[in-house]
Amino acid sequence: MKRPADRVFEFLSTSSATLITVMIAAIAAFLLWRAVPALAANEGGLVGFFTYAERWDTTNTSAMQFGIPTLFANTVLISAVALAIAMPVALGIAIFLSSYAPLRLVKPLGFLVDMLAAVPSIVYGLWGWQVLGPALSGFYTWLESWAGGFFLFTLHDNSPSFVTGRNIFTGGIVLAVMIVPIIAATAREVFVQTPPGQIESALALGATRWEVIRMTVLPFGKSGYIAGCMLGLGRALGETMALYMVISPLMDFRFSLFDGGTTFATAIALASAEFGNEMRAGAYIAAGLMLFLLTFVVNAVARTIVKSKH
């Protein structure tokens, strides 16, 4: 027999889960509904949407030309730079808070790290645009002077000036700061759940603190750390305002960190003036649909990794 309170709680829980599922499905259906007419009007159709890498031309709504390869490449490159910077920093923070920090400092330091996630995106954008970019101009000049022959650090004629620093490299650093708290918090919560018996056994065998971390904490928390990185990647893929302000818009993609760039999110933001026309808006909604699917897949993979651990 179920008590009335149990029935009420079960109903509310089931309703909440169902509501979230319906909302996600409704968003996907709306994006698909608005994107299909624009894709039909695209000169290359669906194939062109995945292969056309030139500048978007939505002037003639009956024969538009648009595609996502450039947006996809810029989005992935910026997110990859952010992950490459954030992952080791977040891992160090998680290890310190779970294994090295004095007990009286764990909560205050953890709170400060978590507070980074509460800072609005526009604040990060202002900081990256007005402070970080110009501050890195000397570093960029030095890096280009000896590594300019490498494709990642090639400076082109229309690349943003180092004086402003509004390039993919700066955007990646700003994104890294934004996703560090997500990765660090997820990894720390898993690290502290390492079975005490394993830790005590390693200590009893004479292992040092670092050896305990390497042999017990890291293997136990590896899946949680990876899941945190995937969640951080999902956050980076959809970032709009910070990148809108930090990175100079450029529809080309040349695999250089010193170039400007346009991601899925920033392309949609930049084209907001065209949304008065349903067909033109549909082209960018199609890009939004791909971003929705990409983010959904990344977060689903993260959930699968966490679930497989348990």
C-alpha positions as CSV (number, residue, x, y, z in Angstrom):
1,M,0.0,0.0,0.0
2,K,1.3,3.4,-0.9
3,R,0.7,6.3,1.4
4,P,-1.0,9.5,0.0
5,A,2.2,11.5,0.4
6,D,4.1,8.8,-1.6
7,R,1.5,9.0,-4.4
8,V,1.7,12.8,-4.5
9,F,5.5,12.7,-4.6
10,E,5.5,10.1,-7.3
11,F,3.0,12.1,-9.4
12,L,5.0,15.3,-9.1
13,S,8.3,13.6,-9.9
14,T,6.8,11.8,-12.9
15,S,5.2,15.0,-14.1
16,S,8.4,17.0,-13.8
17,A,10.4,14.4,-15.8
18,T,7.6,14.2,-18.4
19,L,7.5,18.0,-18.7
20,I,11.2,18.3,-19.3
21,T,11.1,15.6,-22.0
22,V,8.1,17.3,-23.7
23,M,9.9,20.7,-23.6
24,I,13.0,19.3,-25.2
25,A,11.0,17.6,-27.9
26,A,9.0,20.8,-28.5
27,I,12.2,22.8,-28.9
28,A,13.5,20.3,-31.4
29,A,10.2,20.2,-33.3
30,F,10.1,24.0,-33.5
31,L,13.6,24.3,-34.8
32,L,13.0,21.6,-37.3
33,W,9.7,23.2,-38.4
34,R,11.3,26.5,-39.0
35,A,14.4,25.1,-40.6
36,V,12.9,22.9,-43.2
37,P,11.5,25.7,-45.5
38,A,14.9,27.5,-45.5
39,L,16.7,24.2,-46.2
40,A,14.3,23.6,-49.1
41,A,15.2,27.1,-50.5
42,N,18.9,26.5,-50.1
43,E,20.5,26.2,-53.5
44,G,22.4,23.1,-52.4
45,G,19.6,21.7,-50.3
46,L,20.5,19.6,-47.3
47,V,23.7,18.5,-49.0
48,G,24.7,22.1,-49.5
49,F,23.9,22.9,-45.9
50,F,26.6,20.4,-44.8
51,T,29.1,21.2,-47.6
52,Y,28.8,25.0,-48.4
53,A,31.7,26.8,-46.7
54,E,31.5,30.2,-48.3
55,R,29.9,33.4,-47.0
56,W,26.2,33.1,-46.4
57,D,24.0,34.8,-49.0
58,T,20.3,35.0,-47.9
59,T,19.4,38.1,-49.9
60,N,17.4,36.1,-52.5
61,T,15.1,34.0,-50.2
62,S,14.1,31.8,-53.1
63,A,17.7,30.7,-53.8
64,M,19.7,31.2,-50.6
65,Q,23.3,29.9,-50.1
66,F,24.3,28.8,-46.7
67,G,26.1,26.0,-44.9
68,I,27.6,25.1,-41.6
69,P,31.2,23.7,-42.2
70,T,32.9,27.0,-41.3
71,L,30.6,27.5,-38.3
72,F,31.2,24.0,-37.1
73,A,35.0,24.2,-37.6
74,N,35.2,27.5,-35.7
75,T,32.9,26.2,-32.9
76,V,34.9,23.0,-32.4
77,L,38.3,24.8,-32.6
78,I,37.4,27.4,-30.0
79,S,35.9,24.8,-27.7
80,A,39.0,22.5,-28.1
81,V,41.3,25.4,-27.1
82,A,39.1,26.1,-24.1
83,L,39.2,22.4,-23.1
84,A,42.9,22.1,-23.6
85,I,43.5,25.0,-21.2
86,A,40.7,24.2,-18.7
87,M,41.2,20.4,-18.2
88,P,44.6,20.5,-16.5
89,V,43.7,23.5,-14.4
90,A,40.4,22.1,-13.3
91,L,42.0,18.7,-12.5
92,G,44.6,20.5,-10.3
93,I,41.9,22.4,-8.5
94,A,39.9,19.2,-7.9
95,I,42.9,17.3,-6.6
96,F,43.9,20.1,-4.3
97,L,40.4,20.6,-2.8
98,S,39.9,16.9,-2.3
99,S,43.3,15.8,-1.1
100,Y,45.6,18.6,-0.2
101,A,43.7,21.6,1.1
102,P,43.3,22.1,4.9
103,L,39.7,21.2,6.0
104,R,39.0,24.8,7.1
105,L,39.8,26.1,3.6
106,V,38.0,23.5,1.5
107,K,34.6,25.1,1.7
108,P,35.7,28.7,1.2
109,L,38.0,27.8,-1.8
110,G,35.3,25.6,-3.3
111,F,32.8,28.4,-2.9
112,L,35.1,30.8,-4.7
113,V,35.6,28.3,-7.6
114,D,31.9,27.8,-7.9
115,M,31.3,31.6,-7.9
116,L,33.1,31.7,-11.3
117,A,30.2,29.9,-12.8
118,A,27.8,32.6,-11.5
119,V,29.6,35.4,-13.3
120,P,27.4,36.6,-16.2
121,S,28.8,35.9,-19.7
122,I,28.7,39.5,-20.6
123,V,31.1,40.3,-17.8
124,Y,33.6,37.7,-19.1
125,G,33.1,39.2,-22.6
126,L,33.9,42.7,-21.3
127,W,37.0,41.4,-19.4
128,G,38.3,39.5,-22.4
129,W,37.7,42.4,-24.8
130,Q,39.0,45.3,-22.7
131,V,41.6,43.6,-20.5
132,L,42.7,40.1,-21.5
133,G,43.0,40.6,-25.3
134,P,45.1,43.8,-25.2
135,A,47.2,42.3,-22.3
136,L,48.1,39.3,-24.5
137,S,49.3,41.4,-27.5
138,G,52.9,41.1,-26.5
139,F,52.7,37.4,-26.0
140,Y,50.9,37.0,-29.4
141,T,53.7,39.0,-31.1
142,W,56.4,36.9,-29.5
143,L,54.6,33.6,-30.4
144,E,54.0,34.6,-34.0
145,S,57.7,35.7,-34.4
146,W,59.0,32.1,-33.9
147,A,55.9,29.9,-34.5
148,G,54.2,31.9,-37.3
149,G,55.2,29.2,-39.8
150,F,53.0,26.7,-38.0
151,F,49.4,26.7,-39.3
152,L,47.9,27.2,-35.8
153,F,49.8,30.5,-35.4
154,T,49.7,31.9,-38.9
155,L,48.9,35.6,-39.2
156,H,46.8,36.5,-42.3
157,D,46.2,39.9,-43.9
158,N,42.7,40.2,-42.5
159,S,43.4,38.7,-39.1
160,P,42.5,40.8,-36.1
161,S,45.3,43.1,-34.8
162,F,47.3,41.8,-31.9
163,V,46.7,45.2,-30.3
164,T,43.0,44.2,-29.6
165,G,43.7,40.5,-29.3
166,R,40.2,39.7,-30.6
167,N,41.1,36.3,-32.0
168,I,40.2,32.6,-31.4
169,F,43.1,32.2,-28.9
170,T,41.7,34.9,-26.6
171,G,38.2,33.5,-27.0
172,G,39.4,30.0,-26.0
173,I,41.1,31.4,-22.9
174,V,37.9,33.2,-21.9
175,L,35.9,30.1,-22.4
176,A,38.4,28.1,-20.4
177,V,37.9,30.4,-17.4
178,M,34.1,29.9,-17.8
179,I,34.1,26.1,-17.8
180,V,36.8,25.5,-15.2
181,P,34.3,25.6,-12.3
182,I,32.0,23.0,-14.1
183,I,34.9,20.5,-14.6
184,A,36.5,21.1,-11.2
185,A,33.2,20.8,-9.3
186,T,32.2,17.6,-11.1
187,A,35.6,16.0,-10.6
188,R,35.9,17.0,-7.0
189,E,32.5,15.5,-6.1
190,V,33.7,12.2,-7.6
191,F,37.2,12.3,-6.1
192,V,35.9,12.7,-2.5
193,Q,33.8,9.6,-2.9
194,T,36.9,7.4,-3.3
195,P,36.4,4.4,-0.9
196,P,38.3,5.2,2.3
197,G,39.4,1.6,2.4
198,Q,41.4,1.9,-0.8
199,I,43.1,5.0,0.4
200,E,44.0,3.5,3.8
201,S,45.3,0.4,2.1
202,A,47.6,2.4,-0.1
203,L,48.8,4.4,2.9
204,A,49.4,1.2,4.9
205,L,51.6,-0.1,2.1
206,G,53.8,3.0,2.4
207,A,52.5,5.0,-0.5
208,T,53.0,8.8,-0.5
209,R,50.1,11.2,-0.8
210,W,50.7,11.6,-4.5
211,E,51.0,7.9,-5.0
212,V,47.7,7.4,-3.2
213,I,46.1,10.0,-5.6
214,R,47.6,8.4,-8.6
215,M,46.8,4.8,-7.7
216,T,43.4,5.2,-6.1
217,V,41.7,8.6,-6.4
218,L,42.4,9.3,-10.1
219,P,41.4,5.8,-11.4
220,F,38.2,5.9,-9.3
221,G,37.3,9.4,-10.4
222,K,38.5,9.2,-14.1
223,S,35.0,8.8,-15.5
224,G,33.6,11.7,-13.4
225,Y,36.5,13.9,-14.6
226,I,35.8,13.0,-18.2
227,A,32.1,13.6,-17.7
228,G,32.8,17.0,-16.2
229,C,35.0,17.8,-19.3
230,M,32.1,16.8,-21.6
231,L,29.7,19.0,-19.6
232,G,32.1,21.8,-19.9
233,L,32.4,21.2,-23.6
234,G,28.6,21.4,-23.9
235,R,28.7,24.8,-22.1
236,A,31.5,26.0,-24.4
237,L,29.7,25.0,-27.6
238,G,26.7,27.2,-26.9
239,E,28.4,30.3,-25.5
240,T,27.3,33.4,-27.2
241,M,27.8,36.8,-25.6
242,A,31.4,36.3,-24.4
243,L,32.6,35.2,-27.8
244,Y,30.4,37.8,-29.5
245,M,32.4,40.5,-27.7
246,V,35.9,38.9,-27.6
247,I,36.3,37.4,-31.1
248,S,36.3,39.5,-34.3
249,P,33.6,38.0,-36.6
250,L,35.0,36.2,-39.7
251,M,33.2,33.7,-41.8
252,D,36.4,32.1,-43.2
253,F,38.2,29.2,-41.5
254,R,41.9,28.8,-41.9
255,F,42.8,26.8,-38.7
256,S,44.7,29.7,-37.2
257,L,44.3,30.7,-33.6
258,F,45.2,34.3,-34.6
259,D,42.2,34.5,-36.9
260,G,38.8,35.8,-36.0
261,G,35.9,33.4,-36.2
262,T,32.1,32.9,-36.1
263,T,30.6,30.1,-34.2
264,F,27.0,28.7,-34.4
265,A,25.9,30.9,-31.5
266,T,27.7,34.1,-32.6
267,A,26.5,33.7,-36.2
268,I,22.9,33.7,-35.0
269,A,23.5,36.7,-32.7
270,L,25.1,38.7,-35.5
271,A,22.2,38.0,-37.9
272,S,19.4,39.0,-35.5
273,A,18.6,41.9,-37.7
274,E,17.5,39.5,-40.5
275,F,15.0,37.7,-38.3
276,G,12.1,39.9,-39.5
277,N,12.0,37.7,-42.6
278,E,10.9,34.1,-41.8
279,M,12.9,32.5,-44.6
280,R,16.2,34.3,-43.7
281,A,15.6,33.5,-40.0
282,G,15.0,29.9,-40.9
283,A,18.5,29.6,-42.3
284,Y,20.0,30.6,-38.9
285,I,17.4,28.5,-37.1
286,A,18.8,25.5,-39.1
287,A,22.2,26.3,-37.7
288,G,20.6,26.6,-34.3
289,L,19.2,23.1,-34.8
290,M,22.6,21.7,-35.5
291,L,24.0,23.4,-32.4
292,F,21.1,21.9,-30.4
293,L,21.8,18.4,-31.7
294,L,25.6,18.8,-31.1
295,T,25.1,20.0,-27.5
296,F,22.5,17.3,-26.9
297,V,24.9,14.6,-28.1
298,V,27.8,15.9,-26.0
299,N,25.7,16.0,-22.8
300,A,24.2,12.5,-23.6
301,V,27.7,11.1,-23.8
302,A,28.6,12.8,-20.5
303,R,25.6,11.2,-18.8
304,T,26.5,7.8,-20.3
305,I,30.0,8.0,-19.0
306,V,28.7,8.8,-15.5
307,K,26.1,6.1,-15.6
308,S,28.6,3.4,-16.8
309,K,30.7,4.1,-13.7
310,H,27.8,3.1,-11.4
